[in-house]
Amino acid sequence: MLNNIFQIALNTYRESVRGKVLYSLLFFSVALVIISAVFGAVTIGDQIIIIKDFGLASLSLFAVTLAVISGASLLHKELYRKTVYNILAKPVPRWQFLVGKHLGLLFTVLLMIILMAIGLVLFIFFFEQKIDWLIFQAALFVIFELIIITAFAIFFSAIVVTPALAGLFTFSAFLAGRSVEFIPELIKIAGNGETSPILEIIYWVLPHLDKLNINNQIVYGQGATFEQLIFSFCYSIGYSATLIMIGSFFFRNRDFN
């Protein structure tokens, strides 16, 4: 079982790393960090804060973009090339196929985050003459967030036909997860109306990605607490595992003919 998952994950990782998307996103992320330095030089305030803010925002944005673009097309490529028939013809359950795809995509995004974090730390070192280790802590929480986003990408790829729809739904889930903190205010406004129960259900179903975003803390030199670390790790693993299990149910009953 583990060997099947590992082989699928490894093949997915190799295919994604060879893609031009990874290198183009890395190029633009470096460009954004340089632009942040320009803004920092002409903006009233702390230049380092501006650089960290723009750098961490670009790190998160480009990692999510890679996850959405690559994840949405993973299963579609297998269907287009008809390689999925060869894989599933072997004694490989479909849930193992999805788990392997998820891990392979996650490893690719993980590599990108590590490279971007190292680049940002070195860039900040040029100005501060010291290593800001908190940047790596912020990158870790971005990884927690990406565990859920990549699971969404695999989930939607398993239940919809076109990669465009899978990508759109995945990015929408990201935006909704980042904005979920505003739903309680909408519930208060709705009061005891008919929309209130619906909003409450949406609030608990959507991923609370706002809880995994600690960029503001890091920018102002405040590291994450141990409770934040444990909660974020458990939440990302639990939520992504649930998505993959639900996706496996639909994928198991999907007809490829």
Secondary structure as GFF3:
##gff-version 3
##sequence-region A 1 257
A	DSSP	alpha_helix	2	18	.	.	.	ID=ss1
A	DSSP	alpha_helix	20	42	.	.	.	ID=ss2
A	DSSP	alpha_helix	47	81	.	.	.	ID=ss3
A	DSSP	alpha_helix	83	89	.	.	.	ID=ss4
A	DSSP	alpha_helix	94	128	.	.	.	ID=ss5
A	DSSP	alpha_helix	134	159	.	.	.	ID=ss6
A	DSSP	alpha_helix	163	179	.	.	.	ID=ss7
A	DSSP	three_ten_helix	180	182	.	.	.	ID=ss8
A	DSSP	alpha_helix	183	190	.	.	.	ID=ss9
A	DSSP	alpha_helix	195	205	.	.	.	ID=ss10
A	DSSP	three_ten_helix	209	212	.	.	.	ID=ss11
A	DSSP	alpha_helix	215	219	.	.	.	ID=ss12
A	DSSP	alpha_helix	226	252	.	.	.	ID=ss13
###
